[in-house]
Amino acid sequence: MSPVLELVRAHPVAPSDAELMEKMSAGSADALGELYDRYSARALRVAWSVCQDRGAAEDAVQEAFVSVFRNRTAYRSQRGTVAAWVMTIVLNRAIDISRAEARHAARRARDDALADLSAPGDVVEETGARIDARRLLSALRALPPAQREAITLAYYGGMTHDEIAERLGVPSGTVKGRMRLGVEKLRHAFDATEP
């Protein structure tokens, strides 16, 4: 046997990304394994750049490759390379995980802050808090609906400007402007009713 033939048999040519996608479309988990081996290190770097946490980045990569296999028939070569498609899925999954982690951290921080509050000691403080809450609700109801909605989603829904903008379908700057105007109106309403 010639040395070249021995070399070829010892080191078979790796299938192309397109061939792996064809095999995956037919249901081959082995093809997914090869795709994972080929792109997992790069995917982990992409996910880590978003999550800044090794565990979250690993979760994002794992979930992304599961999604790649589940959605294997959705890949269209005319839209881009397999690598770009996979990295887009990884990036989106990392963003989702990062946002979820941020929301959980904010909730935990609010819960911790509530736990640190001392219980109201007397009826006067509790009554004052109730009066302030009624004044706030009344002032919120007096706001234009767009401003009231932005403030309510931010302060009671715990959403960021970008999340509110996405939910309402408006630019982030519009949300910030609505909140700024609404908070100014609330401040004036409270200043006007101070004894």
PyMOL commands that set and color helices and strands:
alter all, ss='L'
color gray80, all
select helices_A, chain A and resi 3-10+17-25+29-51+54-70+72-74+77-79+82-116+123-142+145-155+161-168+172-193
alter helices_A, ss='H'
color red, helices_A
deselect
rebuild
show_as cartoon
